[in-house]
Amino acid sequence: MPAQPLGLLALQESGPAAERDARARQQADALLLSLRELQIGVLEGALDQAALHRLAALPTGAEAADPALAAVLTAIRLRARVELARHGLDPAASSD
């Protein structure tokens, strides 16, 4: 039985969407790791400026295809921008 055109279209779209979600998850993981590193420094009483600058330097351009993942990534990005602003770095300078 020949493949239906609509079925092929759905298969083609699932690849890039899965790739976008994978990139978004990697970005979320990197942001969370950097935020955790910053949190540990604050809790220890010594703000690590290098950790702050690493957080600011993380790329934030990946967009998720999954709406739930996109919402989580948006919340993580917001937290990162808040922390940057809280510690005197311009969150607008981070790439978002």
URPERA-V506057 format. One record per pair of residues at least 6 apart in sequence whose ideal C-beta (glycine too) atoms are under 8 Angstrom apart, sorted by the first residue. I is the first residue (numbers start at 1). J is the second residue. D is the distance in whole Angstrom. If there is no record, write none. Layout:
I/J/D + I/J/D
This chain:
16/65/8 + 17/65/4 + 17/66/8 + 18/65/8 + 20/62/7 + 20/63/6 + 20/64/6 + 20/65/5 + 21/64/5 + 21/65/5 + 21/66/5 + 21/69/6 + 23/62/4 + 24/62/5 + 24/63/7 + 24/64/4 + 24/66/8 + 24/69/6 + 24/70/7 + 24/73/5 + 25/64/8 + 25/69/7 + 26/62/7 + 27/58/8 + 27/59/7 + 27/60/7 + 27/62/4 + 27/73/7 + 28/69/8 + 28/72/7 + 28/73/5 + 28/76/5 + 30/58/6 + 31/55/7 + 31/58/6 + 31/60/7 + 31/76/5 + 31/77/7 + 31/80/5 + 32/76/6 + 34/51/7 + 34/54/6 + 34/55/4 + 34/58/6 + 34/80/7 + 35/55/7 + 35/76/8 + 35/79/6 + 35/80/6 + 35/83/6 + 37/48/7 + 37/51/5 + 37/54/8 + 37/55/8 + 38/47/8 + 38/48/7 + 38/51/5 + 38/52/6 + 38/55/6 + 38/83/6 + 41/47/6 + 41/48/4 + 41/51/6 + 47/87/7 + 52/83/8 + 52/84/7 + 52/87/5 + 52/89/6 + 53/89/8 + 55/80/6 + 55/83/7 + 55/84/7 + 56/84/6 + 56/89/5 + 56/93/7 + 56/94/5 + 57/94/8 + 58/80/8 + 58/94/8 + 59/95/6 + 60/77/6 + 60/80/8 + 60/94/6 + 60/95/6 + 60/96/4 + 61/95/6 + 61/96/7 + 62/73/8 + 63/70/7 + 63/73/8 + 64/70/4 + 64/73/6 + 77/96/6 + 80/91/8 + 80/94/7 + 81/91/4 + 81/94/7 + 81/96/7 + 82/91/8 + 84/90/7 + 84/91/4 + 84/94/6 + 85/91/5
